């Protein structure tokens, strides 16, 4: 794996870990009622999506090994460009159902890189 590709995977890993820390012990009501937490979570998803978009420019084959990479990048675009229409319930659902599988997959790719 090229060093630049590994850097983007590390950026995803780091942002996902940071995001998981932000929401640890939180529930929907706490998330919905905390504007700063929502902004922080959205920012980490933006970083994840941007890192994957950049990864695709340097190693499209590696990006293709990441489940739902197109949807993750599209989600980043929604957060950046459609910020006025962000659905907090959707963001929370993604945190609850998709973040950990992504973290496991990125960890495995980085471990495989040696």
ChimeraX commands (.cxc) that place a marker at each C-alpha (Angstrom):
marker #1 position 0.00,0.00,0.00 radius 0.5
marker #1 position 1.31,3.42,-0.91 radius 0.5
marker #1 position 2.10,5.72,1.97 radius 0.5
marker #1 position -0.40,8.32,0.73 radius 0.5
marker #1 position -3.19,5.71,0.65 radius 0.5
marker #1 position -2.32,4.57,4.17 radius 0.5
marker #1 position -2.47,8.20,5.32 radius 0.5
marker #1 position -6.04,8.54,4.07 radius 0.5
marker #1 position -7.03,5.29,5.79 radius 0.5
marker #1 position -5.42,6.56,8.98 radius 0.5
marker #1 position -7.41,9.80,8.66 radius 0.5
marker #1 position -10.62,7.75,8.41 radius 0.5
marker #1 position -9.57,5.62,11.37 radius 0.5
marker #1 position -8.74,8.67,13.47 radius 0.5
marker #1 position -11.94,10.57,12.63 radius 0.5
marker #1 position -14.07,7.48,13.26 radius 0.5
marker #1 position -12.42,6.91,16.65 radius 0.5
marker #1 position -12.89,10.56,17.57 radius 0.5
marker #1 position -16.53,10.40,16.51 radius 0.5
marker #1 position -17.09,7.21,18.54 radius 0.5
marker #1 position -15.63,8.97,21.57 radius 0.5
marker #1 position -17.94,11.93,21.10 radius 0.5
marker #1 position -21.07,9.75,21.19 radius 0.5
marker #1 position -19.98,7.23,23.82 radius 0.5
marker #1 position -22.62,7.08,26.52 radius 0.5
marker #1 position -24.95,9.38,24.61 radius 0.5
marker #1 position -28.46,8.61,23.47 radius 0.5
marker #1 position -30.72,10.12,20.83 radius 0.5
marker #1 position -32.15,12.75,23.17 radius 0.5
marker #1 position -28.69,13.83,24.26 radius 0.5
marker #1 position -27.51,13.98,20.66 radius 0.5
marker #1 position -30.52,15.87,19.41 radius 0.5
marker #1 position -30.36,18.37,22.26 radius 0.5
marker #1 position -26.67,19.20,21.92 radius 0.5
marker #1 position -25.88,21.44,18.93 radius 0.5
marker #1 position -22.14,21.31,19.60 radius 0.5
marker #1 position -22.15,17.50,19.65 radius 0.5
marker #1 position -24.13,17.38,16.40 radius 0.5
marker #1 position -21.67,19.76,14.75 radius 0.5
marker #1 position -18.70,17.74,16.00 radius 0.5
marker #1 position -20.16,14.47,14.74 radius 0.5
marker #1 position -20.97,15.96,11.36 radius 0.5
marker #1 position -17.43,17.34,11.08 radius 0.5
marker #1 position -15.90,13.92,11.68 radius 0.5
marker #1 position -18.18,12.40,9.03 radius 0.5
marker #1 position -17.04,15.15,6.66 radius 0.5
marker #1 position -13.41,14.18,7.32 radius 0.5
marker #1 position -14.18,10.50,6.76 radius 0.5
marker #1 position -15.92,11.20,3.46 radius 0.5
marker #1 position -13.21,13.55,2.23 radius 0.5
marker #1 position -10.44,11.12,3.15 radius 0.5
marker #1 position -12.19,8.38,1.21 radius 0.5
marker #1 position -12.68,10.68,-1.78 radius 0.5
marker #1 position -8.97,11.47,-1.73 radius 0.5
marker #1 position -8.12,7.79,-1.33 radius 0.5
marker #1 position -10.04,7.10,-4.53 radius 0.5
marker #1 position -7.76,9.51,-6.37 radius 0.5
marker #1 position -4.60,7.69,-5.28 radius 0.5
marker #1 position -5.79,4.06,-5.04 radius 0.5
marker #1 position -9.21,3.32,-6.55 radius 0.5
marker #1 position -8.76,-0.42,-6.04 radius 0.5
marker #1 position -8.22,0.04,-2.31 radius 0.5
marker #1 position -11.23,2.34,-2.05 radius 0.5
marker #1 position -13.35,-0.29,-3.80 radius 0.5
marker #1 position -12.60,-2.68,-0.91 radius 0.5
marker #1 position -14.44,-0.39,1.53 radius 0.5
marker #1 position -18.12,-1.22,1.83 radius 0.5
marker #1 position -20.48,1.63,0.97 radius 0.5
marker #1 position -17.64,3.98,0.02 radius 0.5
marker #1 position -19.83,5.73,-2.55 radius 0.5
marker #1 position -22.56,6.31,0.01 radius 0.5
marker #1 position -20.05,7.56,2.58 radius 0.5
marker #1 position -18.65,10.10,0.13 radius 0.5
marker #1 position -22.16,11.13,-0.92 radius 0.5
marker #1 position -23.08,11.58,2.75 radius 0.5
marker #1 position -20.07,13.88,3.15 radius 0.5
marker #1 position -21.31,15.91,0.20 radius 0.5
marker #1 position -24.75,16.23,1.77 radius 0.5
marker #1 position -23.23,17.43,5.03 radius 0.5
marker #1 position -21.04,19.98,3.25 radius 0.5
marker #1 position -23.38,21.24,0.54 radius 0.5
marker #1 position -26.82,20.46,1.93 radius 0.5
marker #1 position -26.08,21.54,5.48 radius 0.5
marker #1 position -29.46,23.27,5.84 radius 0.5
marker #1 position -31.24,19.98,5.18 radius 0.5
marker #1 position -29.24,17.60,7.39 radius 0.5
marker #1 position -31.51,15.02,9.00 radius 0.5
marker #1 position -30.28,14.55,12.57 radius 0.5
marker #1 position -32.12,11.23,12.86 radius 0.5
marker #1 position -30.27,9.92,9.80 radius 0.5
marker #1 position -26.91,11.02,11.16 radius 0.5
marker #1 position -27.67,9.34,14.50 radius 0.5
marker #1 position -28.77,6.16,12.73 radius 0.5
marker #1 position -25.51,6.06,10.79 radius 0.5
marker #1 position -23.57,6.54,14.02 radius 0.5
marker #1 position -25.45,3.66,15.61 radius 0.5
marker #1 position -25.46,1.20,12.70 radius 0.5
marker #1 position -22.59,1.95,10.30 radius 0.5
marker #1 position -19.73,3.50,12.23 radius 0.5
marker #1 position -18.43,0.36,13.95 radius 0.5
marker #1 position -18.47,-1.82,10.81 radius 0.5
marker #1 position -16.52,0.91,9.00 radius 0.5
marker #1 position -14.02,1.12,11.85 radius 0.5
marker #1 position -13.45,-2.63,11.79 radius 0.5
marker #1 position -12.96,-2.61,8.04 radius 0.5
marker #1 position -10.49,0.28,8.09 radius 0.5
marker #1 position -8.57,-1.30,10.98 radius 0.5
marker #1 position -8.30,-4.56,9.02 radius 0.5
marker #1 position -7.05,-2.75,5.91 radius 0.5
marker #1 position -4.42,-0.88,7.91 radius 0.5
marker #1 position -3.32,-4.05,9.71 radius 0.5
marker #1 position -3.02,-5.81,6.37 radius 0.5
marker #1 position -0.77,-3.03,5.16 radius 0.5
marker #1 position 1.76,-4.03,7.81 radius 0.5
marker link #1:1,2 radius 0.2
marker link #1:2,3 radius 0.2
marker link #1:3,4 radius 0.2
marker link #1:4,5 radius 0.2
marker link #1:5,6 radius 0.2
marker link #1:6,7 radius 0.2
marker link #1:7,8 radius 0.2
marker link #1:8,9 radius 0.2
marker link #1:9,10 radius 0.2
marker link #1:10,11 radius 0.2
marker link #1:11,12 radius 0.2
marker link #1:12,13 radius 0.2
marker link #1:13,14 radius 0.2
marker link #1:14,15 radius 0.2
marker link #1:15,16 radius 0.2
marker link #1:16,17 radius 0.2
marker link #1:17,18 radius 0.2
marker link #1:18,19 radius 0.2
marker link #1:19,20 radius 0.2
marker link #1:20,21 radius 0.2
marker link #1:21,22 radius 0.2
marker link #1:22,23 radius 0.2
marker link #1:23,24 radius 0.2
marker link #1:24,25 radius 0.2
marker link #1:25,26 radius 0.2
marker link #1:26,27 radius 0.2
marker link #1:27,28 radius 0.2
marker link #1:28,29 radius 0.2
marker link #1:29,30 radius 0.2
marker link #1:30,31 radius 0.2
marker link #1:31,32 radius 0.2
marker link #1:32,33 radius 0.2
marker link #1:33,34 radius 0.2
marker link #1:34,35 radius 0.2
marker link #1:35,36 radius 0.2
marker link #1:36,37 radius 0.2
marker link #1:37,38 radius 0.2
marker link #1:38,39 radius 0.2
marker link #1:39,40 radius 0.2
marker link #1:40,41 radius 0.2
marker link #1:41,42 radius 0.2
marker link #1:42,43 radius 0.2
marker link #1:43,44 radius 0.2
marker link #1:44,45 radius 0.2
marker link #1:45,46 radius 0.2
marker link #1:46,47 radius 0.2
marker link #1:47,48 radius 0.2
marker link #1:48,49 radius 0.2
marker link #1:49,50 radius 0.2
marker link #1:50,51 radius 0.2
marker link #1:51,52 radius 0.2
marker link #1:52,53 radius 0.2
marker link #1:53,54 radius 0.2
marker link #1:54,55 radius 0.2
marker link #1:55,56 radius 0.2
marker link #1:56,57 radius 0.2
marker link #1:57,58 radius 0.2
marker link #1:58,59 radius 0.2
marker link #1:59,60 radius 0.2
marker link #1:60,61 radius 0.2
marker link #1:61,62 radius 0.2
marker link #1:62,63 radius 0.2
marker link #1:63,64 radius 0.2
marker link #1:64,65 radius 0.2
marker link #1:65,66 radius 0.2
marker link #1:66,67 radius 0.2
marker link #1:67,68 radius 0.2
marker link #1:68,69 radius 0.2
marker link #1:69,70 radius 0.2
marker link #1:70,71 radius 0.2
marker link #1:71,72 radius 0.2
marker link #1:72,73 radius 0.2
marker link #1:73,74 radius 0.2
marker link #1:74,75 radius 0.2
marker link #1:75,76 radius 0.2
marker link #1:76,77 radius 0.2
marker link #1:77,78 radius 0.2
marker link #1:78,79 radius 0.2
marker link #1:79,80 radius 0.2
marker link #1:80,81 radius 0.2
marker link #1:81,82 radius 0.2
marker link #1:82,83 radius 0.2
marker link #1:83,84 radius 0.2
marker link #1:84,85 radius 0.2
marker link #1:85,86 radius 0.2
marker link #1:86,87 radius 0.2
marker link #1:87,88 radius 0.2
marker link #1:88,89 radius 0.2
marker link #1:89,90 radius 0.2
marker link #1:90,91 radius 0.2
marker link #1:91,92 radius 0.2
marker link #1:92,93 radius 0.2
marker link #1:93,94 radius 0.2
marker link #1:94,95 radius 0.2
marker link #1:95,96 radius 0.2
marker link #1:96,97 radius 0.2
marker link #1:97,98 radius 0.2
marker link #1:98,99 radius 0.2
marker link #1:99,100 radius 0.2
marker link #1:100,101 radius 0.2
marker link #1:101,102 radius 0.2
marker link #1:102,103 radius 0.2
marker link #1:103,104 radius 0.2
marker link #1:104,105 radius 0.2
marker link #1:105,106 radius 0.2
marker link #1:106,107 radius 0.2
marker link #1:107,108 radius 0.2
marker link #1:108,109 radius 0.2
marker link #1:109,110 radius 0.2
marker link #1:110,111 radius 0.2
marker link #1:111,112 radius 0.2
marker link #1:112,113 radius 0.2
marker link #1:113,114 radius 0.2
view
